[in-house]
Amino acid sequence: MYEFTHGGTWFNWKALDRSSRWLAISSIASALIAVGPLLKWTSDLGYRIGLSFGMKAAGTTATMPAAAVDSASPWVAFWVVGFGLLSAILWWRLSVRQDELFHRIQNYALGMGGAWTAVALTIWGLFDMVGLAASIQPPMPLMLFTMLTTVFGCVAARQWAS
């Protein structure tokens, strides 16, 4: 059975049986492989934003370098969705084998993460419509959902599993 450790941020590997360990390792590895292009996109975007601010501060108008990974490329979408689905299926197989506390924490984290992501994207979209914010980049909803789900999962695990 899944056992929360470190205040809900991780789990006890020794508490899992052999097939649950294999499912957890495979799911986490697939998720890490899936976000590879997103990490490259994020670092490239950060570099380009920093360069833009530096050029404005220096008063120069040099051209911006092109993005190394185009977030709209078909291979990026297939890579992220394919490995993301593999990770989700493996985690679902792990989840089926766990107890009610695990399911409550997971459902709370996914529900709250999804709800707050929808609220944030709605507000962001409204600001974009009136010209007060930049348009939403394609990977941002996924990154926001992942971050919020992790935060709400840790909060729920600390509250209920401690």
Z-matrix of the N, CA and C atoms (Angstrom, degrees):
N
C 1 1.455
C 2 1.519 1 110.84
N 3 1.286 2 114.62 1 149.17
C 4 1.463 3 123.57 2 179.64
C 5 1.521 4 108.17 3 -68.38
N 6 1.324 5 117.25 4 130.04
C 7 1.459 6 122.23 5 179.68
C 8 1.524 7 108.58 6 -128.81
N 9 1.335 8 116.92 7 120.15
C 10 1.461 9 121.76 8 -177.33
C 11 1.518 10 110.83 9 -73.69
N 12 1.342 11 116.44 10 140.34
C 13 1.462 12 121.95 11 176.10
C 14 1.529 13 108.85 12 -135.80
N 15 1.307 14 115.83 13 172.20
C 16 1.471 15 123.08 14 177.70
C 17 1.528 16 111.87 15 52.40
N 18 1.315 17 116.73 16 45.46
C 19 1.460 18 121.01 17 177.76
C 20 1.519 19 113.66 18 66.58
N 21 1.335 20 117.56 19 26.07
C 22 1.454 21 121.15 20 177.59
C 23 1.509 22 114.81 21 93.28
N 24 1.331 23 118.13 22 0.13
C 25 1.460 24 119.43 23 -178.12
C 26 1.524 25 113.12 24 -87.16
N 27 1.323 26 118.64 25 -11.54
C 28 1.464 27 121.20 26 -179.85
C 29 1.516 28 108.68 27 -150.84
N 30 1.311 29 116.83 28 -176.36
C 31 1.463 30 120.37 29 -179.58
C 32 1.522 31 110.52 30 -136.71
N 33 1.315 32 115.48 31 161.02
C 34 1.451 33 123.26 32 -177.83
C 35 1.529 34 108.94 33 -83.28
N 36 1.331 35 116.45 34 111.43
C 37 1.470 36 120.71 35 -178.71
C 38 1.522 37 111.41 36 -62.79
N 39 1.326 38 117.04 37 -34.80
C 40 1.470 39 120.31 38 -175.93
C 41 1.517 40 112.10 39 -68.84
N 42 1.325 41 117.71 40 -21.03
C 43 1.461 42 121.01 41 -179.98
C 44 1.533 43 112.37 42 -78.63
N 45 1.332 44 117.03 43 -15.70
C 46 1.465 45 121.12 44 179.81
C 47 1.518 46 110.68 45 -87.76
N 48 1.337 47 116.30 46 145.21
C 49 1.460 48 119.25 47 173.67
C 50 1.536 49 109.12 48 -78.30
N 51 1.311 50 116.36 49 176.79
C 52 1.468 51 120.73 50 -172.42
C 53 1.525 52 112.76 51 -61.12
N 54 1.324 53 118.44 52 -47.03
C 55 1.469 54 119.93 53 -178.30
C 56 1.528 55 111.51 54 -69.28
N 57 1.332 56 118.11 55 -33.97
C 58 1.466 57 120.36 56 176.36
C 59 1.521 58 111.06 57 -66.52
N 60 1.337 59 116.94 58 -38.02
C 61 1.463 60 120.15 59 176.05
C 62 1.528 61 110.81 60 -62.27
N 63 1.327 62 116.26 61 -44.97
C 64 1.451 63 120.53 62 -179.98
C 65 1.530 64 110.25 63 -61.60
N 66 1.336 65 117.47 64 -43.45
C 67 1.463 66 120.99 65 179.26
C 68 1.526 67 111.10 66 -63.80
N 69 1.337 68 117.15 67 -42.98
C 70 1.465 69 120.66 68 -179.49
C 71 1.528 70 111.04 69 -65.25
N 72 1.328 71 117.54 70 -46.29
C 73 1.465 72 121.03 71 -179.81
C 74 1.525 73 110.32 72 -62.77
N 75 1.327 74 117.35 73 -45.17
C 76 1.466 75 120.95 74 -178.84
C 77 1.526 76 111.55 75 -64.91
N 78 1.331 77 116.82 76 -39.39
C 79 1.464 78 120.50 77 179.61
C 80 1.522 79 111.60 78 -66.92
N 81 1.320 80 116.65 79 -44.49
C 82 1.462 81 120.49 80 179.66
C 83 1.531 82 110.58 81 -65.78
N 84 1.335 83 117.11 82 -41.39
C 85 1.465 84 120.27 83 178.36
C 86 1.531 85 110.89 84 -63.79
N 87 1.324 86 118.01 85 -42.07
C 88 1.463 87 121.18 86 178.35
C 89 1.521 88 111.30 87 -63.90
N 90 1.325 89 116.93 88 -38.96
C 91 1.463 90 120.46 89 178.35
C 92 1.523 91 111.12 90 -65.35
N 93 1.329 92 116.79 91 -40.64
C 94 1.461 93 119.86 92 178.34
C 95 1.532 94 111.47 93 -66.06
N 96 1.320 95 117.19 94 -39.12
C 97 1.463 96 120.58 95 176.97
C 98 1.529 97 109.92 96 -65.81
N 99 1.330 98 116.91 97 -37.74
C 100 1.466 99 120.77 98 -178.10
C 101 1.521 100 112.71 99 -63.74
N 102 1.317 101 117.98 100 -36.02
C 103 1.462 102 119.92 101 -175.58
C 104 1.522 103 113.66 102 -87.65
N 105 1.318 104 118.14 103 1.11
C 106 1.466 105 120.97 104 179.48
C 107 1.519 106 113.76 105 -52.54
N 108 1.353 107 118.87 106 -54.17
C 109 1.466 108 118.70 107 178.08
C 110 1.527 109 113.31 108 -62.63
N 111 1.332 110 117.46 109 -31.84
C 112 1.468 111 119.98 110 178.73
C 113 1.524 112 111.00 111 -68.27
N 114 1.324 113 116.88 112 -36.66
C 115 1.465 114 119.57 113 177.09
C 116 1.525 115 111.13 114 -65.89
N 117 1.325 116 116.56 115 -40.07
C 118 1.463 117 120.11 116 176.98
C 119 1.528 118 110.39 117 -64.95
N 120 1.334 119 116.13 118 -41.81
C 121 1.464 120 120.29 119 178.70
C 122 1.526 121 110.50 120 -62.64
N 123 1.326 122 116.91 121 -43.57
C 124 1.464 123 121.38 122 -178.69
C 125 1.523 124 111.15 123 -64.59
N 126 1.324 125 117.18 124 -44.43
C 127 1.467 126 118.69 125 -179.84
C 128 1.526 127 110.82 126 -66.61
N 129 1.323 128 117.13 127 -38.55
C 130 1.457 129 120.92 128 177.82
C 131 1.527 130 111.25 129 -64.85
N 132 1.322 131 116.48 130 -42.30
C 133 1.462 132 120.56 131 178.25
C 134 1.530 133 110.79 132 -63.59
N 135 1.324 134 117.23 133 -42.11
C 136 1.458 135 120.79 134 178.12
C 137 1.521 136 112.26 135 -61.49
N 138 1.330 137 115.68 136 -41.07
C 139 1.465 138 119.89 137 177.27
C 140 1.521 139 110.50 138 -63.30
N 141 1.320 140 117.06 139 -44.58
C 142 1.465 141 120.47 140 -177.55
C 143 1.531 142 111.19 141 -66.98
N 144 1.325 143 118.38 142 -37.50
C 145 1.469 144 121.27 143 177.81
C 146 1.529 145 109.94 144 -66.69
N 147 1.332 146 116.64 145 -45.02
C 148 1.467 147 120.12 146 177.97
C 149 1.510 148 112.34 147 -61.71
N 150 1.327 149 116.62 148 -40.90
C 151 1.460 150 120.95 149 178.11
C 152 1.529 151 110.77 150 -64.65
N 153 1.325 152 116.09 151 -39.17
C 154 1.463 153 120.40 152 178.75
C 155 1.531 154 111.10 153 -63.06
N 156 1.344 155 116.55 154 -45.01
C 157 1.463 156 119.61 155 178.28
C 158 1.526 157 110.85 156 -64.14
N 159 1.332 158 117.06 157 -40.11
C 160 1.454 159 121.09 158 178.94
C 161 1.512 160 112.33 159 -64.17
N 162 1.338 161 116.24 160 -39.93
C 163 1.463 162 119.88 161 179.14
C 164 1.523 163 110.98 162 -67.45
N 165 1.344 164 116.85 163 -38.82
C 166 1.465 165 119.34 164 178.38
C 167 1.516 166 111.07 165 -67.47
N 168 1.341 167 117.10 166 -39.09
C 169 1.464 168 120.50 167 179.49
C 170 1.521 169 111.20 168 -66.94
N 171 1.331 170 116.57 169 -34.46
C 172 1.463 171 120.23 170 179.95
C 173 1.518 172 112.31 171 -83.50
N 174 1.312 173 117.26 172 -11.58
C 175 1.453 174 121.13 173 179.43
C 176 1.511 175 113.84 174 79.09
N 177 1.317 176 118.11 175 18.41
C 178 1.468 177 121.37 176 179.18
C 179 1.525 178 109.73 177 -99.55
N 180 1.310 179 115.06 178 161.82
C 181 1.466 180 120.06 179 179.52
C 182 1.522 181 110.15 180 -127.77
N 183 1.326 182 117.23 181 48.96
C 184 1.463 183 121.23 182 178.35
C 185 1.530 184 109.24 183 -69.77
N 186 1.311 185 115.72 184 156.94
C 187 1.467 186 119.61 185 -179.90
C 188 1.521 187 110.14 186 -77.01
N 189 1.333 188 114.77 187 146.86
C 190 1.465 189 121.34 188 179.28
C 191 1.513 190 109.62 189 -78.99
N 192 1.338 191 118.10 190 141.54
C 193 1.462 192 119.60 191 174.91
C 194 1.523 193 110.19 192 -69.63
N 195 1.311 194 115.86 193 151.23
C 196 1.464 195 120.37 194 179.30
C 197 1.523 196 109.67 195 -71.20
N 198 1.314 197 115.69 196 153.40
C 199 1.463 198 121.00 197 178.16
C 200 1.518 199 109.51 198 -66.73
N 201 1.343 200 116.72 199 139.03
C 202 1.465 201 120.88 200 -179.91
C 203 1.528 202 110.83 201 -73.20
N 204 1.309 203 117.06 202 -36.04
C 205 1.464 204 121.90 203 178.40
C 206 1.513 205 107.35 204 -122.41
N 207 1.302 206 117.03 205 116.44
C 208 1.455 207 121.40 206 177.67
C 209 1.523 208 107.62 207 -79.94
N 210 1.331 209 116.86 208 119.48
C 211 1.464 210 120.38 209 -175.57
C 212 1.519 211 112.48 210 -65.67
N 213 1.325 212 118.73 211 -15.06
C 214 1.460 213 120.87 212 -179.83
C 215 1.532 214 112.22 213 -96.75
N 216 1.316 215 118.70 214 3.92
C 217 1.462 216 121.12 215 179.61
C 218 1.524 217 110.16 216 -64.42
N 219 1.330 218 117.32 217 139.09
C 220 1.474 219 119.79 218 179.71
C 221 1.523 220 113.56 219 -60.31
N 222 1.344 221 117.80 220 -36.94
C 223 1.460 222 118.37 221 -178.10
C 224 1.529 223 111.38 222 -66.95
N 225 1.339 224 117.43 223 -31.70
C 226 1.463 225 120.30 224 177.67
C 227 1.534 226 109.80 225 -65.64
N 228 1.323 227 115.91 226 -43.40
C 229 1.463 228 119.96 227 179.51
C 230 1.528 229 110.96 228 -64.11
N 231 1.319 230 117.36 229 -45.83
C 232 1.465 231 120.29 230 179.61
C 233 1.524 232 111.38 231 -64.01
N 234 1.322 233 116.73 232 -40.29
C 235 1.462 234 121.89 233 179.52
C 236 1.530 235 110.54 234 -62.25
N 237 1.340 236 116.10 235 -53.26
C 238 1.465 237 120.91 236 -176.33
C 239 1.528 238 111.14 237 -65.02
N 240 1.336 239 116.66 238 -47.60
C 241 1.466 240 120.00 239 -178.32
C 242 1.527 241 111.00 240 -67.91
N 243 1.330 242 117.82 241 -42.57
C 244 1.458 243 120.79 242 -178.35
C 245 1.517 244 113.06 243 -62.16
N 246 1.332 245 116.48 244 -53.91
C 247 1.461 246 119.39 245 179.50
C 248 1.529 247 111.48 246 -70.20
N 249 1.334 248 117.43 247 -30.23
C 250 1.466 249 120.17 248 175.17
C 251 1.518 250 111.81 249 -64.46
N 252 1.333 251 117.18 250 -42.47
C 253 1.469 252 120.58 251 176.78
C 254 1.527 253 111.45 252 -65.69
N 255 1.318 254 117.12 253 -41.34
C 256 1.462 255 119.98 254 176.86
C 257 1.529 256 110.60 255 -59.91
N 258 1.318 257 116.56 256 -44.75
C 259 1.461 258 120.81 257 177.95
C 260 1.527 259 111.43 258 -62.28
N 261 1.329 260 116.39 259 -42.46
C 262 1.472 261 120.23 260 -179.96
C 263 1.532 262 111.76 261 -64.33
N 264 1.317 263 116.59 262 -41.49
C 265 1.468 264 119.70 263 179.31
C 266 1.522 265 110.75 264 -65.33
N 267 1.320 266 117.35 265 -43.26
C 268 1.464 267 120.35 266 178.79
C 269 1.527 268 111.15 267 -65.20
N 270 1.343 269 117.35 268 -40.67
C 271 1.467 270 119.72 269 178.60
C 272 1.527 271 110.72 270 -67.79
N 273 1.320 272 117.56 271 -36.27
C 274 1.463 273 120.93 272 176.58
C 275 1.524 274 109.82 273 -61.52
N 276 1.339 275 117.39 274 -42.36
C 277 1.472 276 121.18 275 178.40
C 278 1.533 277 110.29 276 -63.07
N 279 1.330 278 117.20 277 -37.58
C 280 1.462 279 120.84 278 175.82
C 281 1.519 280 110.11 279 -67.38
N 282 1.318 281 116.16 280 -43.17
C 283 1.467 282 121.41 281 -176.58
C 284 1.526 283 112.21 282 -61.89
N 285 1.318 284 116.98 283 -37.19
C 286 1.469 285 121.29 284 -179.58
C 287 1.521 286 110.93 285 -60.30
N 288 1.302 287 117.33 286 -29.24
C 289 1.464 288 122.81 287 -175.78
C 290 1.529 289 113.17 288 -86.12
N 291 1.350 290 118.55 289 -1.00
C 292 1.462 291 121.57 290 -172.71
C 293 1.529 292 111.94 291 -101.67
N 294 1.336 293 115.66 292 174.84
C 295 1.466 294 121.45 293 -175.38
C 296 1.528 295 112.19 294 -88.80
N 297 1.338 296 115.24 295 -178.56
C 298 1.469 297 121.35 296 -175.65
C 299 1.523 298 112.59 297 -66.58
N 300 1.329 299 118.99 298 -35.97
C 301 1.460 300 121.28 299 179.85
C 302 1.534 301 110.35 300 -61.97
N 303 1.310 302 116.80 301 -44.01
C 304 1.459 303 121.14 302 176.75
C 305 1.525 304 110.33 303 -57.68
N 306 1.336 305 116.69 304 -45.41
C 307 1.466 306 121.13 305 -179.01
C 308 1.527 307 111.56 306 -64.89
N 309 1.325 308 117.30 307 -40.61
C 310 1.469 309 119.99 308 178.83
C 311 1.526 310 111.52 309 -63.22
N 312 1.323 311 116.59 310 -45.50
C 313 1.463 312 120.50 311 -179.57
C 314 1.523 313 110.23 312 -65.36
N 315 1.321 314 116.60 313 -44.76
C 316 1.463 315 120.30 314 -179.66
C 317 1.525 316 111.46 315 -64.00
N 318 1.328 317 117.50 316 -44.43
C 319 1.469 318 120.55 317 179.71
C 320 1.525 319 111.80 318 -65.60
N 321 1.325 320 117.05 319 -38.89
C 322 1.464 321 120.58 320 177.26
C 323 1.525 322 110.27 321 -62.85
N 324 1.333 323 116.49 322 -46.54
C 325 1.468 324 120.46 323 -178.38
C 326 1.524 325 111.00 324 -63.62
N 327 1.319 326 117.81 325 -45.50
C 328 1.466 327 120.57 326 -179.42
C 329 1.533 328 111.43 327 -66.85
N 330 1.327 329 116.76 328 -41.10
C 331 1.468 330 120.29 329 180.00
C 332 1.513 331 112.63 330 -65.98
N 333 1.324 332 116.62 331 -48.32
C 334 1.465 333 120.12 332 -179.97
C 335 1.529 334 111.23 333 -68.46
N 336 1.331 335 117.25 334 -39.44
C 337 1.457 336 120.42 335 177.09
C 338 1.519 337 111.58 336 -61.09
N 339 1.344 338 116.60 337 -43.36
C 340 1.464 339 120.67 338 178.89
C 341 1.523 340 112.22 339 -67.18
N 342 1.331 341 116.34 340 -42.05
C 343 1.467 342 119.86 341 -179.01
C 344 1.530 343 111.53 342 -65.40
N 345 1.324 344 116.95 343 -46.66
C 346 1.461 345 119.79 344 -179.29
C 347 1.529 346 111.90 345 -70.11
N 348 1.325 347 117.32 346 -30.26
C 349 1.460 348 119.81 347 174.15
C 350 1.522 349 110.05 348 -65.50
N 351 1.326 350 116.94 349 -43.40
C 352 1.466 351 120.50 350 178.63
C 353 1.525 352 111.05 351 -62.20
N 354 1.329 353 117.08 352 -42.01
C 355 1.466 354 120.34 353 178.69
C 356 1.530 355 110.62 354 -63.65
N 357 1.337 356 116.36 355 -46.97
C 358 1.465 357 119.82 356 -178.98
C 359 1.522 358 111.46 357 -62.60
N 360 1.338 359 117.27 358 -41.96
C 361 1.462 360 119.87 359 -179.54
C 362 1.523 361 111.88 360 -70.16
N 363 1.326 362 117.31 361 -32.35
C 364 1.459 363 120.03 362 176.32
C 365 1.524 364 110.52 363 -66.04
N 366 1.329 365 116.80 364 -46.18
C 367 1.465 366 120.50 365 178.58
C 368 1.532 367 110.18 366 -63.90
N 369 1.322 368 116.56 367 -43.96
C 370 1.455 369 120.80 368 178.56
C 371 1.529 370 110.85 369 -61.09
N 372 1.323 371 116.91 370 -42.68
C 373 1.467 372 120.81 371 178.46
C 374 1.516 373 112.36 372 -64.02
N 375 1.331 374 116.90 373 -39.05
C 376 1.466 375 119.93 374 177.35
C 377 1.525 376 110.98 375 -64.88
N 378 1.331 377 116.79 376 -43.28
C 379 1.462 378 119.72 377 176.86
C 380 1.523 379 111.14 378 -63.16
N 381 1.330 380 116.83 379 -36.38
C 382 1.466 381 120.92 380 177.69
C 383 1.526 382 110.76 381 -65.49
N 384 1.326 383 116.99 382 -38.73
C 385 1.467 384 120.75 383 -178.79
C 386 1.522 385 112.37 384 -64.45
N 387 1.326 386 117.17 385 -34.54
C 388 1.465 387 119.42 386 179.93
C 389 1.525 388 112.38 387 -94.18
N 390 1.323 389 117.79 388 2.73
C 391 1.448 390 121.58 389 174.93
C 392 1.514 391 115.59 390 85.66
N 393 1.333 392 118.56 391 16.71
C 394 1.461 393 120.96 392 -179.60
C 395 1.525 394 113.52 393 -94.42
N 396 1.328 395 117.54 394 -7.82
C 397 1.466 396 121.29 395 -179.81
C 398 1.523 397 109.26 396 -142.41
N 399 1.316 398 115.08 397 159.07
C 400 1.463 399 120.60 398 175.81
C 401 1.524 400 109.22 399 -72.10
N 402 1.317 401 116.90 400 160.30
C 403 1.459 402 119.91 401 179.17
C 404 1.525 403 110.37 402 -67.08
N 405 1.301 404 116.19 403 155.03
C 406 1.459 405 122.60 404 -177.04
C 407 1.528 406 108.90 405 -75.84
N 408 1.312 407 116.47 406 124.91
C 409 1.469 408 121.43 407 176.91
C 410 1.529 409 109.07 408 -76.29
N 411 1.324 410 119.59 409 145.04
C 412 1.466 411 122.22 410 -174.90
C 413 1.528 412 116.25 411 -54.12
N 414 1.343 413 121.36 412 -42.28
C 415 1.472 414 119.17 413 -178.73
C 416 1.533 415 114.49 414 -76.50
N 417 1.320 416 118.27 415 -11.70
C 418 1.466 417 120.24 416 -174.33
C 419 1.530 418 114.20 417 -61.72
N 420 1.338 419 120.93 418 -42.78
C 421 1.466 420 118.64 419 178.31
C 422 1.528 421 112.92 420 -59.63
N 423 1.321 422 117.19 421 -40.17
C 424 1.462 423 120.84 422 178.54
C 425 1.521 424 111.26 423 -65.10
N 426 1.322 425 116.47 424 -42.45
C 427 1.456 426 120.08 425 179.79
C 428 1.529 427 111.26 426 -67.15
N 429 1.324 428 116.87 427 -40.72
C 430 1.461 429 121.04 428 178.95
C 431 1.526 430 110.80 429 -65.51
N 432 1.343 431 116.97 430 -43.89
C 433 1.463 432 120.78 431 179.11
C 434 1.527 433 111.22 432 -62.49
N 435 1.319 434 116.97 433 -42.06
C 436 1.461 435 120.63 434 179.69
C 437 1.521 436 111.10 435 -62.97
N 438 1.328 437 116.41 436 -45.13
C 439 1.455 438 120.58 437 -179.57
C 440 1.536 439 111.14 438 -63.53
N 441 1.335 440 116.87 439 -47.51
C 442 1.461 441 119.90 440 -178.17
C 443 1.523 442 112.21 441 -67.10
N 444 1.326 443 117.90 442 -37.65
C 445 1.461 444 120.61 443 178.10
C 446 1.523 445 110.77 444 -64.24
N 447 1.315 446 116.93 445 -39.88
C 448 1.462 447 120.47 446 177.29
C 449 1.518 448 111.09 447 -63.65
N 450 1.322 449 116.91 448 -44.93
C 451 1.469 450 120.59 449 179.73
C 452 1.524 451 110.64 450 -62.44
N 453 1.329 452 117.61 451 -48.90
C 454 1.461 453 119.92 452 -179.12
C 455 1.526 454 112.15 453 -66.99
N 456 1.330 455 118.36 454 -31.61
C 457 1.465 456 120.76 455 175.61
C 458 1.513 457 111.71 456 -65.66
N 459 1.329 458 117.14 457 -41.86
C 460 1.464 459 120.67 458 177.80
C 461 1.523 460 111.54 459 -65.96
N 462 1.333 461 115.99 460 -40.03
C 463 1.468 462 120.11 461 178.75
C 464 1.524 463 110.13 462 -63.47
N 465 1.329 464 117.41 463 -45.86
C 466 1.465 465 121.18 464 -179.36
C 467 1.525 466 111.60 465 -65.50
N 468 1.320 467 117.31 466 -40.62
C 469 1.463 468 120.25 467 179.69
C 470 1.524 469 110.98 468 -65.73
N 471 1.317 470 116.86 469 -40.17
C 472 1.475 471 118.98 470 177.15
C 473 1.529 472 111.35 471 -65.03
N 474 1.315 473 115.85 472 -37.85
C 475 1.464 474 120.14 473 -176.61
C 476 1.526 475 112.02 474 -75.29
N 477 1.320 476 117.68 475 -44.00
C 478 1.467 477 120.07 476 -171.87
C 479 1.512 478 114.62 477 -101.39
N 480 1.323 479 118.85 478 -29.91
C 481 1.469 480 120.49 479 -174.51
C 482 1.518 481 112.79 480 -93.41
N 483 1.298 482 118.88 481 -7.98
C 484 1.465 483 120.95 482 -177.80
C 485 1.502 484 112.01 483 -80.29
